[in-house]
């Protein structure tokens, strides 16, 4: 099974711009990417990061065994096109990246809560298509085993992918997973990283280093950011 991890290498996570500067967004995006790659490698796979611009894996500060298992491919096409070029296909695409009968998994780089166990459960599915949907109808991770299936990440892609699977006549399984269903896009999503993230992982550590902490608000939990002068106290 090939595992593809799409990654926006330039100006990532724009919906976090109200709480993070461009430099901070880049650091946080790379921290989440590193955590996802570690979980994939621990699940016994060798992921390929499909980045929109060149990135140096050495900058991710990965453990040696993870660093050795990760490769990077640059593809600046829209997400749908870049992924479809790498899905199972019995017809040579002409670009040398899509001619394979092997299963392909696509795991998004912002799944900061992803664990090895959650990914192993996804990889162990046996249907033609298996999808871990995200909140709001997105597709956070999937496995494709049938070359008749192609992705379309526009709009509520989970619903679209169910329709596509039905149209081409292939089986589809929905994987219900908190860990794979939580993608980090909005400021409110940072709560999930601090509540459910592994304390040893890079994403929660990065948020804490930036001064973020949990804050109770009228019986609910949110995040607050300490002022710079308070962060070392």
Phi and psi in degrees as GROMACS dihedral restraints (atoms count N, CA, C in turn):
[ dihedral_restraints ]
;  ai    aj    ak    al  type     phi  dphi    fc
    3     4     5     6     1   -87.1    20    10
    4     5     6     7     1   141.7    20    10
    6     7     8     9     1  -120.7    20    10
    7     8     9    10     1   122.2    20    10
    9    10    11    12     1  -109.2    20    10
   10    11    12    13     1   133.5    20    10
   12    13    14    15     1  -122.7    20    10
   13    14    15    16     1    98.1    20    10
   15    16    17    18     1   -66.5    20    10
   16    17    18    19     1   143.0    20    10
   18    19    20    21     1  -147.0    20    10
   19    20    21    22     1   125.3    20    10
   21    22    23    24     1   -82.7    20    10
   22    23    24    25     1   103.1    20    10
   24    25    26    27     1   -80.8    20    10
   25    26    27    28     1   -20.3    20    10
   27    28    29    30     1  -117.5    20    10
   28    29    30    31     1   132.6    20    10
   30    31    32    33     1    50.6    20    10
   31    32    33    34     1    56.7    20    10
   33    34    35    36     1   -79.2    20    10
   34    35    36    37     1   161.8    20    10
   36    37    38    39     1    53.4    20    10
   37    38    39    40     1    52.9    20    10
   39    40    41    42     1   -65.3    20    10
   40    41    42    43     1   -24.0    20    10
   42    43    44    45     1   -74.8    20    10
   43    44    45    46     1    -3.4    20    10
   45    46    47    48     1  -100.4    20    10
   46    47    48    49     1     9.8    20    10
   48    49    50    51     1   -67.7    20    10
   49    50    51    52     1   -17.1    20    10
   51    52    53    54     1   -75.1    20    10
   52    53    54    55     1   -16.6    20    10
   54    55    56    57     1  -123.5    20    10
   55    56    57    58     1   -12.8    20    10
   57    58    59    60     1  -133.4    20    10
   58    59    60    61     1   140.6    20    10
   60    61    62    63     1   -73.5    20    10
   61    62    63    64     1   166.1    20    10
   63    64    65    66     1   -54.5    20    10
   64    65    66    67     1   -42.2    20    10
   66    67    68    69     1   -64.7    20    10
   67    68    69    70     1   -40.7    20    10
   69    70    71    72     1   -68.1    20    10
   70    71    72    73     1   -39.2    20    10
   72    73    74    75     1   -62.5    20    10
   73    74    75    76     1   -40.7    20    10
   75    76    77    78     1   -63.9    20    10
   76    77    78    79     1   -43.4    20    10
   78    79    80    81     1   -64.4    20    10
   79    80    81    82     1   -41.7    20    10
   81    82    83    84     1   -68.5    20    10
   82    83    84    85     1   -41.5    20    10
   84    85    86    87     1   -61.0    20    10
   85    86    87    88     1   -40.8    20    10
   87    88    89    90     1   -70.9    20    10
   88    89    90    91     1   -31.3    20    10
   90    91    92    93     1   -65.7    20    10
   91    92    93    94     1   -42.9    20    10
   93    94    95    96     1   -64.7    20    10
   94    95    96    97     1   -42.4    20    10
   96    97    98    99     1   -57.6    20    10
   97    98    99   100     1   -45.4    20    10
   99   100   101   102     1   -60.7    20    10
  100   101   102   103     1   -42.4    20    10
  102   103   104   105     1   -63.7    20    10
  103   104   105   106     1   -42.3    20    10
  105   106   107   108     1   -62.5    20    10
  106   107   108   109     1   -44.3    20    10
  108   109   110   111     1   -62.8    20    10
  109   110   111   112     1   -41.2    20    10
  111   112   113   114     1   -61.3    20    10
  112   113   114   115     1   -43.1    20    10
  114   115   116   117     1   -65.6    20    10
  115   116   117   118     1   -38.7    20    10
  117   118   119   120     1   -65.4    20    10
  118   119   120   121     1   -44.8    20    10
  120   121   122   123     1   -64.9    20    10
  121   122   123   124     1   -40.4    20    10
  123   124   125   126     1   -65.7    20    10
  124   125   126   127     1   -20.8    20    10
  126   127   128   129     1   -84.9    20    10
  127   128   129   130     1     6.3    20    10
  129   130   131   132     1    88.3    20    10
  130   131   132   133     1    17.9    20    10
  132   133   134   135     1  -116.1    20    10
  133   134   135   136     1   161.3    20    10
  135   136   137   138     1  -116.3    20    10
  136   137   138   139     1    96.5    20    10
  138   139   140   141     1   -76.1    20    10
  139   140   141   142     1   152.3    20    10
  141   142   143   144     1  -112.5    20    10
  142   143   144   145     1   121.3    20    10
  144   145   146   147     1   -82.3    20    10
  145   146   147   148     1   119.9    20    10
  147   148   149   150     1  -100.1    20    10
  148   149   150   151     1    98.5    20    10
  150   151   152   153     1  -101.7    20    10
  151   152   153   154     1   148.6    20    10
  153   154   155   156     1   -75.4    20    10
  154   155   156   157     1   -13.0    20    10
  156   157   158   159     1  -152.3    20    10
  157   158   159   160     1   161.4    20    10
  159   160   161   162     1   -58.8    20    10
  160   161   162   163     1   138.7    20    10
  162   163   164   165     1  -133.6    20    10
  163   164   165   166     1   153.4    20    10
  165   166   167   168     1  -104.5    20    10
  166   167   168   169     1   112.2    20    10
  168   169   170   171     1   -56.2    20    10
  169   170   171   172     1   -25.1    20    10
  171   172   173   174     1   -63.1    20    10
  172   173   174   175     1   -27.2    20    10
  174   175   176   177     1   -71.2    20    10
  175   176   177   178     1   -14.7    20    10
  177   178   179   180     1   -84.0    20    10
  178   179   180   181     1    -7.3    20    10
  180   181   182   183     1    54.8    20    10
  181   182   183   184     1    50.5    20    10
  183   184   185   186     1   -83.1    20    10
  184   185   186   187     1   150.6    20    10
  186   187   188   189     1   -57.5    20    10
  187   188   189   190     1   153.1    20    10
  189   190   191   192     1   -55.6    20    10
  190   191   192   193     1   -43.6    20    10
  192   193   194   195     1   -70.1    20    10
  193   194   195   196     1   -26.5    20    10
  195   196   197   198     1   -77.9    20    10
  196   197   198   199     1   -45.7    20    10
  198   199   200   201     1   -54.2    20    10
  199   200   201   202     1   -41.6    20    10
  201   202   203   204     1   -70.0    20    10
  202   203   204   205     1   -18.3    20    10
  204   205   206   207     1   -98.5    20    10
  205   206   207   208     1    -4.9    20    10
  207   208   209   210     1  -103.3    20    10
  208   209   210   211     1   135.4    20    10
  210   211   212   213     1  -122.1    20    10
  211   212   213   214     1   161.9    20    10
  213   214   215   216     1  -127.8    20    10
  214   215   216   217     1   134.1    20    10
  216   217   218   219     1  -124.4    20    10
  217   218   219   220     1   137.1    20    10
  219   220   221   222     1   -97.0    20    10
  220   221   222   223     1   127.2    20    10
  222   223   224   225     1  -149.7    20    10
  223   224   225   226     1   109.3    20    10
  225   226   227   228     1   -94.8    20    10
  226   227   228   229     1    12.3    20    10
  228   229   230   231     1   -70.5    20    10
  229   230   231   232     1   162.6    20    10
  231   232   233   234     1   -55.7    20    10
  232   233   234   235     1   154.8    20    10
  234   235   236   237     1   -52.7    20    10
  235   236   237   238     1   -47.0    20    10
  237   238   239   240     1   -57.6    20    10
  238   239   240   241     1   -46.9    20    10
  240   241   242   243     1   -67.0    20    10
  241   242   243   244     1   -41.8    20    10
  243   244   245   246     1   -64.5    20    10
  244   245   246   247     1   -38.3    20    10
  246   247   248   249     1   -73.3    20    10
  247   248   249   250     1   -46.0    20    10
  249   250   251   252     1   -58.7    20    10
  250   251   252   253     1   -31.6    20    10
  252   253   254   255     1   -66.0    20    10
  253   254   255   256     1   -14.5    20    10
  255   256   257   258     1  -114.6    20    10
  256   257   258   259     1    -0.3    20    10
  258   259   260   261     1   -77.6    20    10
  259   260   261   262     1   162.2    20    10
  261   262   263   264     1   -52.8    20    10
  262   263   264   265     1   135.1    20    10
  264   265   266   267     1  -154.1    20    10
  265   266   267   268     1   137.5    20    10
  267   268   269   270     1   -98.3    20    10
  268   269   270   271     1     3.3    20    10
  270   271   272   273     1  -116.3    20    10
  271   272   273   274     1   127.0    20    10
  273   274   275   276     1   -59.0    20    10
  274   275   276   277     1   122.3    20    10
  276   277   278   279     1   -75.4    20    10
  277   278   279   280     1   -15.5    20    10
  279   280   281   282     1    94.2    20    10
  280   281   282   283     1   -16.7    20    10
  282   283   284   285     1  -107.1    20    10
  283   284   285   286     1     2.3    20    10
  285   286   287   288     1    77.9    20    10
  286   287   288   289     1     6.8    20    10
  288   289   290   291     1  -115.4    20    10
  289   290   291   292     1   -10.7    20    10
  291   292   293   294     1  -116.6    20    10
  292   293   294   295     1     6.5    20    10
  294   295   296   297     1   -92.5    20    10
  295   296   297   298     1    82.2    20    10
  297   298   299   300     1  -150.4    20    10
  298   299   300   301     1   146.4    20    10
  300   301   302   303     1   -98.3    20    10
  301   302   303   304     1    -4.1    20    10
  303   304   305   306     1   -73.6    20    10
  304   305   306   307     1   154.3    20    10
  306   307   308   309     1   -64.0    20    10
  307   308   309   310     1   146.7    20    10
  309   310   311   312     1  -127.4    20    10
  310   311   312   313     1   129.1    20    10
  312   313   314   315     1  -105.5    20    10
  313   314   315   316     1   142.1    20    10
  315   316   317   318     1  -122.0    20    10
  316   317   318   319     1   118.7    20    10
  318   319   320   321     1  -122.7    20    10
  319   320   321   322     1   123.0    20    10
  321   322   323   324     1   -70.0    20    10
  322   323   324   325     1   150.0    20    10
  324   325   326   327     1   -79.7    20    10
  325   326   327   328     1    -7.2    20    10
  327   328   329   330     1  -106.6    20    10
  328   329   330   331     1    23.4    20    10
  330   331   332   333     1   -88.6    20    10
  331   332   333   334     1    75.0    20    10
  333   334   335   336     1   -65.3    20    10
  334   335   336   337     1   -17.1    20    10
  336   337   338   339     1   -98.7    20    10
  337   338   339   340     1     0.0    20    10
  339   340   341   342     1   -59.6    20    10
  340   341   342   343     1   136.7    20    10
  342   343   344   345     1  -122.5    20    10
  343   344   345   346     1   165.7    20    10
  345   346   347   348     1   -60.0    20    10
  346   347   348   349     1   -43.8    20    10
  348   349   350   351     1   -61.5    20    10
  349   350   351   352     1   -42.7    20    10
  351   352   353   354     1   -64.5    20    10
  352   353   354   355     1   -40.8    20    10
  354   355   356   357     1   -69.9    20    10
  355   356   357   358     1   -38.9    20    10
  357   358   359   360     1   -61.0    20    10
  358   359   360   361     1   -38.3    20    10
  360   361   362   363     1   -63.7    20    10
  361   362   363   364     1   -40.2    20    10
  363   364   365   366     1   -65.6    20    10
  364   365   366   367     1   -47.0    20    10
  366   367   368   369     1   -65.0    20    10
  367   368   369   370     1   -25.5    20    10
  369   370   371   372     1   -82.4    20    10
  370   371   372   373     1    -6.8    20    10
  372   373   374   375     1   -62.6    20    10
  373   374   375   376     1   157.6    20    10
  375   376   377   378     1  -121.5    20    10
  376   377   378   379     1    -2.0    20    10
  378   379   380   381     1   -73.6    20    10
  379   380   381   382     1   167.4    20    10
  381   382   383   384     1   -61.0    20    10
  382   383   384   385     1   -36.8    20    10
  384   385   386   387     1  -137.2    20    10
  385   386   387   388     1   134.7    20    10
  387   388   389   390     1  -128.7    20    10
  388   389   390   391     1   133.2    20    10
  390   391   392   393     1  -128.9    20    10
  391   392   393   394     1   133.5    20    10
  393   394   395   396     1  -102.1    20    10
  394   395   396   397     1   102.4    20    10
  396   397   398   399     1   -75.8    20    10
  397   398   399   400     1   156.0    20    10
  399   400   401   402     1  -101.7    20    10
  400   401   402   403     1   172.7    20    10
  402   403   404   405     1   -66.3    20    10
  403   404   405   406     1   139.5    20    10
  405   406   407   408     1    86.4    20    10
  406   407   408   409     1     8.1    20    10
  408   409   410   411     1    91.0    20    10
  409   410   411   412     1    10.8    20    10
  411   412   413   414     1   -81.9    20    10
  412   413   414   415     1   176.4    20    10
  414   415   416   417     1  -116.8    20    10
  415   416   417   418     1   106.1    20    10
  417   418   419   420     1   -85.4    20    10
  418   419   420   421     1   -33.6    20    10
  420   421   422   423     1  -156.2    20    10
  421   422   423   424     1   148.6    20    10
  423   424   425   426     1  -155.6    20    10
  424   425   426   427     1   160.0    20    10
  426   427   428   429     1  -123.1    20    10
  427   428   429   430     1   131.8    20    10
  429   430   431   432     1  -120.9    20    10
  430   431   432   433     1   125.5    20    10
  432   433   434   435     1  -115.3    20    10
  433   434   435   436     1   -12.3    20    10
  435   436   437   438     1  -112.2    20    10
  436   437   438   439     1   127.1    20    10
  438   439   440   441     1   -68.4    20    10
  439   440   441   442     1    -8.5    20    10
  441   442   443   444     1   -76.3    20    10
  442   443   444   445     1   -18.0    20    10
  444   445   446   447     1   -91.2    20    10
  445   446   447   448     1   137.7    20    10
  447   448   449   450     1  -134.3    20    10
  448   449   450   451     1   149.9    20    10
  450   451   452   453     1   -89.1    20    10
  451   452   453   454     1   160.9    20    10
  453   454   455   456     1  -148.2    20    10
  454   455   456   457     1   104.5    20    10
  456   457   458   459     1   -88.7    20    10
  457   458   459   460     1     9.9    20    10
  459   460   461   462     1   -80.8    20    10
  460   461   462   463     1   138.9    20    10
  462   463   464   465     1    67.2    20    10
  463   464   465   466     1  -143.8    20    10
  465   466   467   468     1   -78.7    20    10
  466   467   468   469     1    79.8    20    10
  468   469   470   471     1   -65.6    20    10
  469   470   471   472     1   -29.4    20    10
  471   472   473   474     1   -60.5    20    10
  472   473   474   475     1   -46.3    20    10
  474   475   476   477     1   -65.5    20    10
  475   476   477   478     1   -40.4    20    10
  477   478   479   480     1   -62.0    20    10
  478   479   480   481     1   -41.0    20    10
  480   481   482   483     1   -68.2    20    10
  481   482   483   484     1   -34.1    20    10
  483   484   485   486     1   -62.8    20    10
  484   485   486   487     1   -42.4    20    10
  486   487   488   489     1   -65.9    20    10
  487   488   489   490     1   -40.5    20    10
  489   490   491   492     1   -62.7    20    10
  490   491   492   493     1   -44.0    20    10
  492   493   494   495     1   -60.3    20    10
  493   494   495   496     1   -40.7    20    10
  495   496   497   498     1   -66.5    20    10
  496   497   498   499     1   -41.2    20    10
  498   499   500   501     1   -63.2    20    10
  499   500   501   502     1   -39.4    20    10
  501   502   503   504     1   -91.8    20    10
  502   503   504   505     1    -1.9    20    10
  504   505   506   507     1    75.2    20    10
  505   506   507   508     1    39.5    20    10
  507   508   509   510     1  -119.3    20    10
  508   509   510   511     1   154.0    20    10
  510   511   512   513     1   -76.5    20    10
  511   512   513   514     1   148.5    20    10
  513   514   515   516     1  -138.0    20    10
  514   515   516   517     1   135.6    20    10
  516   517   518   519     1  -118.8    20    10
  517   518   519   520     1   135.7    20    10
  519   520   521   522     1   -95.8    20    10
  520   521   522   523     1   125.4    20    10
  522   523   524   525     1   -98.9    20    10
  523   524   525   526     1   113.5    20    10
  525   526   527   528     1   -87.4    20    10
  526   527   528   529     1   107.6    20    10
  528   529   530   531     1  -145.5    20    10
  529   530   531   532     1   121.0    20    10
  531   532   533   534     1   -60.1    20    10
  532   533   534   535     1   -42.9    20    10
  534   535   536   537     1   -68.1    20    10
  535   536   537   538     1   -37.7    20    10
  537   538   539   540     1   -90.5    20    10
  538   539   540   541     1   -14.7    20    10
  540   541   542   543     1   -89.3    20    10
  541   542   543   544     1    -2.1    20    10
  543   544   545   546     1  -108.8    20    10
  544   545   546   547     1   100.4    20    10
  546   547   548   549     1  -100.4    20    10
  547   548   549   550     1   148.3    20    10
  549   550   551   552     1  -104.2    20    10
  550   551   552   553     1   102.8    20    10
  552   553   554   555     1  -123.8    20    10
  553   554   555   556     1   -39.6    20    10
  555   556   557   558     1  -107.5    20    10
  556   557   558   559     1   158.3    20    10
  558   559   560   561     1   -53.4    20    10
  559   560   561   562     1   -38.9    20    10
  561   562   563   564     1   -63.9    20    10
  562   563   564   565     1   -23.6    20    10
  564   565   566   567     1   -68.2    20    10
  565   566   567   568     1   -20.1    20    10
  567   568   569   570     1   -62.6    20    10
  568   569   570   571     1   -25.6    20    10
  570   571   572   573     1   -56.4    20    10
  571   572   573   574     1   -43.9    20    10
  573   574   575   576     1   -62.7    20    10
  574   575   576   577     1   -36.5    20    10
  576   577   578   579     1   -64.9    20    10
  577   578   579   580     1   -43.0    20    10
  579   580   581   582     1   -76.8    20    10
  580   581   582   583     1   -28.4    20    10
  582   583   584   585     1   -81.7    20    10
  583   584   585   586     1   -47.8    20    10
  585   586   587   588     1  -105.8    20    10
  586   587   588   589     1   -12.1    20    10
  588   589   590   591     1   -70.0    20    10
  589   590   591   592     1   146.3    20    10
  591   592   593   594     1   -64.0    20    10
  592   593   594   595     1   126.8    20    10
  594   595   596   597     1   -60.2    20    10
  595   596   597   598     1   -22.8    20    10
  597   598   599   600     1   -86.4    20    10
  598   599   600   601     1    -9.6    20    10
  600   601   602   603     1   -77.0    20    10
  601   602   603   604     1   162.6    20    10
  603   604   605   606     1   -75.6    20    10
  604   605   606   607     1   -38.1    20    10
  606   607   608   609     1   -63.5    20    10
  607   608   609   610     1   -52.5    20    10
  609   610   611   612     1   -63.4    20    10
  610   611   612   613     1   -35.7    20    10
  612   613   614   615     1   -62.9    20    10
  613   614   615   616     1   -39.9    20    10
  615   616   617   618     1   -63.7    20    10
  616   617   618   619     1   -43.3    20    10
  618   619   620   621     1   -62.9    20    10
  619   620   621   622     1   -42.6    20    10
  621   622   623   624     1   -64.0    20    10
  622   623   624   625     1   -40.3    20    10
  624   625   626   627     1   -63.2    20    10
  625   626   627   628     1   -29.4    20    10
  627   628   629   630     1   -83.6    20    10
  628   629   630   631     1    -0.6    20    10
  630   631   632   633     1    97.4    20    10
  631   632   633   634     1     9.4    20    10
  633   634   635   636     1   -83.1    20    10
  634   635   636   637     1   142.0    20    10
  636   637   638   639     1  -150.1    20    10
  637   638   639   640     1   160.6    20    10
  639   640   641   642     1   -72.7    20    10
  640   641   642   643     1   146.4    20    10
  642   643   644   645     1  -141.3    20    10
  643   644   645   646     1   127.9    20    10
  645   646   647   648     1   -79.2    20    10
  646   647   648   649     1   132.6    20    10
  648   649   650   651     1  -134.7    20    10
  649   650   651   652     1   102.8    20    10
  651   652   653   654     1    51.8    20    10
  652   653   654   655     1    46.4    20    10
  654   655   656   657     1    87.1    20    10
  655   656   657   658     1    -7.2    20    10
  657   658   659   660     1  -113.3    20    10
  658   659   660   661     1   167.7    20    10
  660   661   662   663     1  -111.2    20    10
  661   662   663   664     1   131.8    20    10
  663   664   665   666     1  -127.3    20    10
  664   665   666   667     1  -168.5    20    10
  666   667   668   669     1  -120.2    20    10
  667   668   669   670     1   145.4    20    10
  669   670   671   672     1  -128.4    20    10
  670   671   672   673     1   157.7    20    10
  672   673   674   675     1  -119.7    20    10
  673   674   675   676     1   122.9    20    10
  675   676   677   678     1   -68.0    20    10
  676   677   678   679     1   148.1    20    10
  678   679   680   681     1   -65.8    20    10
  679   680   681   682     1   149.7    20    10
  681   682   683   684     1   -50.9    20    10
  682   683   684   685     1   -39.5    20    10
  684   685   686   687     1   -68.0    20    10
  685   686   687   688     1   -18.7    20    10
  687   688   689   690     1   -94.1    20    10
  688   689   690   691     1    -8.4    20    10
  690   691   692   693     1   -74.3    20    10
  691   692   693   694     1   -22.5    20    10
  693   694   695   696     1  -102.0    20    10
  694   695   696   697     1     8.2    20    10
